[in-house]
Each structure stands twice: as C-alpha cells, then as structure tokens.
C-alpha cells in the first residue's frame, strides 16, 4: 500500500525537529535528519523531488559545511 505523503506533513515534521534543538544549536547533521525522516515514514532513501525535498527547500537552507571527504553535512533552518 502506497500512501501519498503531503508536503505539509513534511513541513510539520521539520518544524518540530528544529523546535526541539537546544538554543545554542544552529542546525541538524544531514544524515541524522534523513534517518529521523525515514523512521517517521515521510522520506524514502534515494528519492529526489519528493514531498520531503520540497518541504526542505521551503523551510531550510543548506549551510555549506563539508566533512573531510567533501560531503555536505549540515541543514540549518531559516
């Protein structure tokens, strides 16, 4: 059974996750975020242009912070 995931659900998920961050935190590590989203059932690994992707585009900016391998590793709310 495939359920249709709404952008609004993803936006609410994102807002809730960023709201729970301690005041000093600036964002969420990218892989951690996507693992939480996957567990919630709102994200499927490897999907691009999905409702979660659109919600992220609407609500966050990607701060260009790279790990030692050149991977982007940080999401920050706007």
Phi and psi restraints in degrees (range 20) as a CNS / XPLOR table:
assign (resid 1 and name C) (resid 2 and name N)
       (resid 2 and name CA) (resid 2 and name C) 1.0 -101.2 20.0 2
assign (resid 2 and name N) (resid 2 and name CA)
       (resid 2 and name C) (resid 3 and name N) 1.0 125.0 20.0 2
assign (resid 2 and name C) (resid 3 and name N)
       (resid 3 and name CA) (resid 3 and name C) 1.0 -99.1 20.0 2
assign (resid 3 and name N) (resid 3 and name CA)
       (resid 3 and name C) (resid 4 and name N) 1.0 146.7 20.0 2
assign (resid 3 and name C) (resid 4 and name N)
       (resid 4 and name CA) (resid 4 and name C) 1.0 -85.6 20.0 2
assign (resid 4 and name N) (resid 4 and name CA)
       (resid 4 and name C) (resid 5 and name N) 1.0 115.5 20.0 2
assign (resid 4 and name C) (resid 5 and name N)
       (resid 5 and name CA) (resid 5 and name C) 1.0 -85.8 20.0 2
assign (resid 5 and name N) (resid 5 and name CA)
       (resid 5 and name C) (resid 6 and name N) 1.0 129.6 20.0 2
assign (resid 5 and name C) (resid 6 and name N)
       (resid 6 and name CA) (resid 6 and name C) 1.0 -94.5 20.0 2
assign (resid 6 and name N) (resid 6 and name CA)
       (resid 6 and name C) (resid 7 and name N) 1.0 144.5 20.0 2
assign (resid 6 and name C) (resid 7 and name N)
       (resid 7 and name CA) (resid 7 and name C) 1.0 -57.2 20.0 2
assign (resid 7 and name N) (resid 7 and name CA)
       (resid 7 and name C) (resid 8 and name N) 1.0 -39.2 20.0 2
assign (resid 7 and name C) (resid 8 and name N)
       (resid 8 and name CA) (resid 8 and name C) 1.0 -58.3 20.0 2
assign (resid 8 and name N) (resid 8 and name CA)
       (resid 8 and name C) (resid 9 and name N) 1.0 -40.5 20.0 2
assign (resid 8 and name C) (resid 9 and name N)
       (resid 9 and name CA) (resid 9 and name C) 1.0 -62.6 20.0 2
assign (resid 9 and name N) (resid 9 and name CA)
       (resid 9 and name C) (resid 10 and name N) 1.0 -43.0 20.0 2
assign (resid 9 and name C) (resid 10 and name N)
       (resid 10 and name CA) (resid 10 and name C) 1.0 -65.7 20.0 2
assign (resid 10 and name N) (resid 10 and name CA)
       (resid 10 and name C) (resid 11 and name N) 1.0 -41.5 20.0 2
assign (resid 10 and name C) (resid 11 and name N)
       (resid 11 and name CA) (resid 11 and name C) 1.0 -61.6 20.0 2
assign (resid 11 and name N) (resid 11 and name CA)
       (resid 11 and name C) (resid 12 and name N) 1.0 -42.4 20.0 2
assign (resid 11 and name C) (resid 12 and name N)
       (resid 12 and name CA) (resid 12 and name C) 1.0 -62.7 20.0 2
assign (resid 12 and name N) (resid 12 and name CA)
       (resid 12 and name C) (resid 13 and name N) 1.0 -40.4 20.0 2
assign (resid 12 and name C) (resid 13 and name N)
       (resid 13 and name CA) (resid 13 and name C) 1.0 -60.6 20.0 2
assign (resid 13 and name N) (resid 13 and name CA)
       (resid 13 and name C) (resid 14 and name N) 1.0 -48.2 20.0 2
assign (resid 13 and name C) (resid 14 and name N)
       (resid 14 and name CA) (resid 14 and name C) 1.0 -61.2 20.0 2
assign (resid 14 and name N) (resid 14 and name CA)
       (resid 14 and name C) (resid 15 and name N) 1.0 -48.0 20.0 2
assign (resid 14 and name C) (resid 15 and name N)
       (resid 15 and name CA) (resid 15 and name C) 1.0 -58.3 20.0 2
assign (resid 15 and name N) (resid 15 and name CA)
       (resid 15 and name C) (resid 16 and name N) 1.0 -42.2 20.0 2
assign (resid 15 and name C) (resid 16 and name N)
       (resid 16 and name CA) (resid 16 and name C) 1.0 -65.0 20.0 2
assign (resid 16 and name N) (resid 16 and name CA)
       (resid 16 and name C) (resid 17 and name N) 1.0 -41.6 20.0 2
assign (resid 16 and name C) (resid 17 and name N)
       (resid 17 and name CA) (resid 17 and name C) 1.0 -66.3 20.0 2
assign (resid 17 and name N) (resid 17 and name CA)
       (resid 17 and name C) (resid 18 and name N) 1.0 -42.6 20.0 2
assign (resid 17 and name C) (resid 18 and name N)
       (resid 18 and name CA) (resid 18 and name C) 1.0 -71.3 20.0 2
assign (resid 18 and name N) (resid 18 and name CA)
       (resid 18 and name C) (resid 19 and name N) 1.0 -31.4 20.0 2
assign (resid 18 and name C) (resid 19 and name N)
       (resid 19 and name CA) (resid 19 and name C) 1.0 -65.5 20.0 2
assign (resid 19 and name N) (resid 19 and name CA)
       (resid 19 and name C) (resid 20 and name N) 1.0 -30.3 20.0 2
assign (resid 19 and name C) (resid 20 and name N)
       (resid 20 and name CA) (resid 20 and name C) 1.0 -80.3 20.0 2
assign (resid 20 and name N) (resid 20 and name CA)
       (resid 20 and name C) (resid 21 and name N) 1.0 -7.9 20.0 2
assign (resid 20 and name C) (resid 21 and name N)
       (resid 21 and name CA) (resid 21 and name C) 1.0 -67.7 20.0 2
assign (resid 21 and name N) (resid 21 and name CA)
       (resid 21 and name C) (resid 22 and name N) 1.0 144.9 20.0 2
assign (resid 21 and name C) (resid 22 and name N)
       (resid 22 and name CA) (resid 22 and name C) 1.0 -62.7 20.0 2
assign (resid 22 and name N) (resid 22 and name CA)
       (resid 22 and name C) (resid 23 and name N) 1.0 155.9 20.0 2
assign (resid 22 and name C) (resid 23 and name N)
       (resid 23 and name CA) (resid 23 and name C) 1.0 -57.0 20.0 2
assign (resid 23 and name N) (resid 23 and name CA)
       (resid 23 and name C) (resid 24 and name N) 1.0 -34.1 20.0 2
assign (resid 23 and name C) (resid 24 and name N)
       (resid 24 and name CA) (resid 24 and name C) 1.0 -78.1 20.0 2
assign (resid 24 and name N) (resid 24 and name CA)
       (resid 24 and name C) (resid 25 and name N) 1.0 -16.2 20.0 2
assign (resid 24 and name C) (resid 25 and name N)
       (resid 25 and name CA) (resid 25 and name C) 1.0 -76.2 20.0 2
assign (resid 25 and name N) (resid 25 and name CA)
       (resid 25 and name C) (resid 26 and name N) 1.0 140.3 20.0 2
assign (resid 25 and name C) (resid 26 and name N)
       (resid 26 and name CA) (resid 26 and name C) 1.0 -101.5 20.0 2
assign (resid 26 and name N) (resid 26 and name CA)
       (resid 26 and name C) (resid 27 and name N) 1.0 -16.3 20.0 2
assign (resid 26 and name C) (resid 27 and name N)
       (resid 27 and name CA) (resid 27 and name C) 1.0 -176.6 20.0 2
assign (resid 27 and name N) (resid 27 and name CA)
       (resid 27 and name C) (resid 28 and name N) 1.0 -166.4 20.0 2
assign (resid 27 and name C) (resid 28 and name N)
       (resid 28 and name CA) (resid 28 and name C) 1.0 -126.1 20.0 2
assign (resid 28 and name N) (resid 28 and name CA)
       (resid 28 and name C) (resid 29 and name N) 1.0 136.1 20.0 2
assign (resid 28 and name C) (resid 29 and name N)
       (resid 29 and name CA) (resid 29 and name C) 1.0 -61.5 20.0 2
assign (resid 29 and name N) (resid 29 and name CA)
       (resid 29 and name C) (resid 30 and name N) 1.0 135.2 20.0 2
assign (resid 29 and name C) (resid 30 and name N)
       (resid 30 and name CA) (resid 30 and name C) 1.0 -56.1 20.0 2
assign (resid 30 and name N) (resid 30 and name CA)
       (resid 30 and name C) (resid 31 and name N) 1.0 -51.8 20.0 2
assign (resid 30 and name C) (resid 31 and name N)
       (resid 31 and name CA) (resid 31 and name C) 1.0 -62.4 20.0 2
assign (resid 31 and name N) (resid 31 and name CA)
       (resid 31 and name C) (resid 32 and name N) 1.0 -38.2 20.0 2
assign (resid 31 and name C) (resid 32 and name N)
       (resid 32 and name CA) (resid 32 and name C) 1.0 -61.7 20.0 2
assign (resid 32 and name N) (resid 32 and name CA)
       (resid 32 and name C) (resid 33 and name N) 1.0 -45.4 20.0 2
assign (resid 32 and name C) (resid 33 and name N)
       (resid 33 and name CA) (resid 33 and name C) 1.0 -58.6 20.0 2
assign (resid 33 and name N) (resid 33 and name CA)
       (resid 33 and name C) (resid 34 and name N) 1.0 -49.5 20.0 2
assign (resid 33 and name C) (resid 34 and name N)
       (resid 34 and name CA) (resid 34 and name C) 1.0 -67.4 20.0 2
assign (resid 34 and name N) (resid 34 and name CA)
       (resid 34 and name C) (resid 35 and name N) 1.0 -30.3 20.0 2
assign (resid 34 and name C) (resid 35 and name N)
       (resid 35 and name CA) (resid 35 and name C) 1.0 -66.4 20.0 2
assign (resid 35 and name N) (resid 35 and name CA)
       (resid 35 and name C) (resid 36 and name N) 1.0 -41.5 20.0 2
assign (resid 35 and name C) (resid 36 and name N)
       (resid 36 and name CA) (resid 36 and name C) 1.0 -64.4 20.0 2
assign (resid 36 and name N) (resid 36 and name CA)
       (resid 36 and name C) (resid 37 and name N) 1.0 -41.6 20.0 2
assign (resid 36 and name C) (resid 37 and name N)
       (resid 37 and name CA) (resid 37 and name C) 1.0 -65.3 20.0 2
assign (resid 37 and name N) (resid 37 and name CA)
       (resid 37 and name C) (resid 38 and name N) 1.0 -39.6 20.0 2
assign (resid 37 and name C) (resid 38 and name N)
       (resid 38 and name CA) (resid 38 and name C) 1.0 -64.2 20.0 2
assign (resid 38 and name N) (resid 38 and name CA)
       (resid 38 and name C) (resid 39 and name N) 1.0 -44.2 20.0 2
assign (resid 38 and name C) (resid 39 and name N)
       (resid 39 and name CA) (resid 39 and name C) 1.0 -62.0 20.0 2
assign (resid 39 and name N) (resid 39 and name CA)
       (resid 39 and name C) (resid 40 and name N) 1.0 -31.3 20.0 2
assign (resid 39 and name C) (resid 40 and name N)
       (resid 40 and name CA) (resid 40 and name C) 1.0 -73.9 20.0 2
assign (resid 40 and name N) (resid 40 and name CA)
       (resid 40 and name C) (resid 41 and name N) 1.0 -15.8 20.0 2
assign (resid 40 and name C) (resid 41 and name N)
       (resid 41 and name CA) (resid 41 and name C) 1.0 88.0 20.0 2
assign (resid 41 and name N) (resid 41 and name CA)
       (resid 41 and name C) (resid 42 and name N) 1.0 6.7 20.0 2
assign (resid 41 and name C) (resid 42 and name N)
       (resid 42 and name CA) (resid 42 and name C) 1.0 -98.8 20.0 2
assign (resid 42 and name N) (resid 42 and name CA)
       (resid 42 and name C) (resid 43 and name N) 1.0 -2.4 20.0 2
assign (resid 42 and name C) (resid 43 and name N)
       (resid 43 and name CA) (resid 43 and name C) 1.0 -143.1 20.0 2
assign (resid 43 and name N) (resid 43 and name CA)
       (resid 43 and name C) (resid 44 and name N) 1.0 138.7 20.0 2
assign (resid 43 and name C) (resid 44 and name N)
       (resid 44 and name CA) (resid 44 and name C) 1.0 -115.7 20.0 2
assign (resid 44 and name N) (resid 44 and name CA)
       (resid 44 and name C) (resid 45 and name N) 1.0 127.1 20.0 2
assign (resid 44 and name C) (resid 45 and name N)
       (resid 45 and name CA) (resid 45 and name C) 1.0 -53.8 20.0 2
assign (resid 45 and name N) (resid 45 and name CA)
       (resid 45 and name C) (resid 46 and name N) 1.0 133.9 20.0 2
assign (resid 45 and name C) (resid 46 and name N)
       (resid 46 and name CA) (resid 46 and name C) 1.0 86.0 20.0 2
assign (resid 46 and name N) (resid 46 and name CA)
       (resid 46 and name C) (resid 47 and name N) 1.0 4.2 20.0 2
assign (resid 46 and name C) (resid 47 and name N)
       (resid 47 and name CA) (resid 47 and name C) 1.0 -94.0 20.0 2
assign (resid 47 and name N) (resid 47 and name CA)
       (resid 47 and name C) (resid 48 and name N) 1.0 130.0 20.0 2
assign (resid 47 and name C) (resid 48 and name N)
       (resid 48 and name CA) (resid 48 and name C) 1.0 -120.6 20.0 2
assign (resid 48 and name N) (resid 48 and name CA)
       (resid 48 and name C) (resid 49 and name N) 1.0 144.9 20.0 2
assign (resid 48 and name C) (resid 49 and name N)
       (resid 49 and name CA) (resid 49 and name C) 1.0 77.1 20.0 2
assign (resid 49 and name N) (resid 49 and name CA)
       (resid 49 and name C) (resid 50 and name N) 1.0 15.6 20.0 2
assign (resid 49 and name C) (resid 50 and name N)
       (resid 50 and name CA) (resid 50 and name C) 1.0 -81.7 20.0 2
assign (resid 50 and name N) (resid 50 and name CA)
       (resid 50 and name C) (resid 51 and name N) 1.0 170.5 20.0 2
assign (resid 50 and name C) (resid 51 and name N)
       (resid 51 and name CA) (resid 51 and name C) 1.0 -55.5 20.0 2
assign (resid 51 and name N) (resid 51 and name CA)
       (resid 51 and name C) (resid 52 and name N) 1.0 -37.1 20.0 2
assign (resid 51 and name C) (resid 52 and name N)
       (resid 52 and name CA) (resid 52 and name C) 1.0 -65.7 20.0 2
assign (resid 52 and name N) (resid 52 and name CA)
       (resid 52 and name C) (resid 53 and name N) 1.0 -41.1 20.0 2
assign (resid 52 and name C) (resid 53 and name N)
       (resid 53 and name CA) (resid 53 and name C) 1.0 -60.5 20.0 2
assign (resid 53 and name N) (resid 53 and name CA)
       (resid 53 and name C) (resid 54 and name N) 1.0 -44.4 20.0 2
assign (resid 53 and name C) (resid 54 and name N)
       (resid 54 and name CA) (resid 54 and name C) 1.0 -65.1 20.0 2
assign (resid 54 and name N) (resid 54 and name CA)
       (resid 54 and name C) (resid 55 and name N) 1.0 -42.4 20.0 2
assign (resid 54 and name C) (resid 55 and name N)
       (resid 55 and name CA) (resid 55 and name C) 1.0 -63.0 20.0 2
assign (resid 55 and name N) (resid 55 and name CA)
       (resid 55 and name C) (resid 56 and name N) 1.0 -42.3 20.0 2
assign (resid 55 and name C) (resid 56 and name N)
       (resid 56 and name CA) (resid 56 and name C) 1.0 -61.5 20.0 2
assign (resid 56 and name N) (resid 56 and name CA)
       (resid 56 and name C) (resid 57 and name N) 1.0 -42.1 20.0 2
assign (resid 56 and name C) (resid 57 and name N)
       (resid 57 and name CA) (resid 57 and name C) 1.0 -62.4 20.0 2
assign (resid 57 and name N) (resid 57 and name CA)
       (resid 57 and name C) (resid 58 and name N) 1.0 -37.1 20.0 2
assign (resid 57 and name C) (resid 58 and name N)
       (resid 58 and name CA) (resid 58 and name C) 1.0 -70.6 20.0 2
assign (resid 58 and name N) (resid 58 and name CA)
       (resid 58 and name C) (resid 59 and name N) 1.0 -33.6 20.0 2
assign (resid 58 and name C) (resid 59 and name N)
       (resid 59 and name CA) (resid 59 and name C) 1.0 -115.9 20.0 2
assign (resid 59 and name N) (resid 59 and name CA)
       (resid 59 and name C) (resid 60 and name N) 1.0 -13.7 20.0 2
assign (resid 59 and name C) (resid 60 and name N)
       (resid 60 and name CA) (resid 60 and name C) 1.0 -130.6 20.0 2
assign (resid 60 and name N) (resid 60 and name CA)
       (resid 60 and name C) (resid 61 and name N) 1.0 166.6 20.0 2
assign (resid 60 and name C) (resid 61 and name N)
       (resid 61 and name CA) (resid 61 and name C) 1.0 -125.4 20.0 2
assign (resid 61 and name N) (resid 61 and name CA)
       (resid 61 and name C) (resid 62 and name N) 1.0 149.7 20.0 2
assign (resid 61 and name C) (resid 62 and name N)
       (resid 62 and name CA) (resid 62 and name C) 1.0 -92.4 20.0 2
assign (resid 62 and name N) (resid 62 and name CA)
       (resid 62 and name C) (resid 63 and name N) 1.0 116.0 20.0 2
assign (resid 62 and name C) (resid 63 and name N)
       (resid 63 and name CA) (resid 63 and name C) 1.0 -81.0 20.0 2
assign (resid 63 and name N) (resid 63 and name CA)
       (resid 63 and name C) (resid 64 and name N) 1.0 127.7 20.0 2
assign (resid 63 and name C) (resid 64 and name N)
       (resid 64 and name CA) (resid 64 and name C) 1.0 -78.9 20.0 2
assign (resid 64 and name N) (resid 64 and name CA)
       (resid 64 and name C) (resid 65 and name N) 1.0 88.8 20.0 2
assign (resid 64 and name C) (resid 65 and name N)
       (resid 65 and name CA) (resid 65 and name C) 1.0 -119.8 20.0 2
assign (resid 65 and name N) (resid 65 and name CA)
       (resid 65 and name C) (resid 66 and name N) 1.0 126.0 20.0 2
assign (resid 65 and name C) (resid 66 and name N)
       (resid 66 and name CA) (resid 66 and name C) 1.0 -115.1 20.0 2
assign (resid 66 and name N) (resid 66 and name CA)
       (resid 66 and name C) (resid 67 and name N) 1.0 147.9 20.0 2
assign (resid 66 and name C) (resid 67 and name N)
       (resid 67 and name CA) (resid 67 and name C) 1.0 -82.3 20.0 2
assign (resid 67 and name N) (resid 67 and name CA)
       (resid 67 and name C) (resid 68 and name N) 1.0 -175.2 20.0 2
assign (resid 67 and name C) (resid 68 and name N)
       (resid 68 and name CA) (resid 68 and name C) 1.0 -66.2 20.0 2
assign (resid 68 and name N) (resid 68 and name CA)
       (resid 68 and name C) (resid 69 and name N) 1.0 -16.9 20.0 2
assign (resid 68 and name C) (resid 69 and name N)
       (resid 69 and name CA) (resid 69 and name C) 1.0 -96.8 20.0 2
assign (resid 69 and name N) (resid 69 and name CA)
       (resid 69 and name C) (resid 70 and name N) 1.0 3.6 20.0 2
assign (resid 69 and name C) (resid 70 and name N)
       (resid 70 and name CA) (resid 70 and name C) 1.0 85.2 20.0 2
assign (resid 70 and name N) (resid 70 and name CA)
       (resid 70 and name C) (resid 71 and name N) 1.0 9.7 20.0 2
assign (resid 70 and name C) (resid 71 and name N)
       (resid 71 and name CA) (resid 71 and name C) 1.0 -82.2 20.0 2
assign (resid 71 and name N) (resid 71 and name CA)
       (resid 71 and name C) (resid 72 and name N) 1.0 142.9 20.0 2
assign (resid 71 and name C) (resid 72 and name N)
       (resid 72 and name CA) (resid 72 and name C) 1.0 -73.2 20.0 2
assign (resid 72 and name N) (resid 72 and name CA)
       (resid 72 and name C) (resid 73 and name N) 1.0 136.0 20.0 2
assign (resid 72 and name C) (resid 73 and name N)
       (resid 73 and name CA) (resid 73 and name C) 1.0 -133.9 20.0 2
assign (resid 73 and name N) (resid 73 and name CA)
       (resid 73 and name C) (resid 74 and name N) 1.0 14.1 20.0 2
assign (resid 73 and name C) (resid 74 and name N)
       (resid 74 and name CA) (resid 74 and name C) 1.0 -144.0 20.0 2
assign (resid 74 and name N) (resid 74 and name CA)
       (resid 74 and name C) (resid 75 and name N) 1.0 133.5 20.0 2
assign (resid 74 and name C) (resid 75 and name N)
       (resid 75 and name CA) (resid 75 and name C) 1.0 -112.9 20.0 2
assign (resid 75 and name N) (resid 75 and name CA)
       (resid 75 and name C) (resid 76 and name N) 1.0 139.0 20.0 2
assign (resid 75 and name C) (resid 76 and name N)
       (resid 76 and name CA) (resid 76 and name C) 1.0 -131.3 20.0 2
assign (resid 76 and name N) (resid 76 and name CA)
       (resid 76 and name C) (resid 77 and name N) 1.0 137.5 20.0 2
assign (resid 76 and name C) (resid 77 and name N)
       (resid 77 and name CA) (resid 77 and name C) 1.0 -76.0 20.0 2
assign (resid 77 and name N) (resid 77 and name CA)
       (resid 77 and name C) (resid 78 and name N) 1.0 151.8 20.0 2
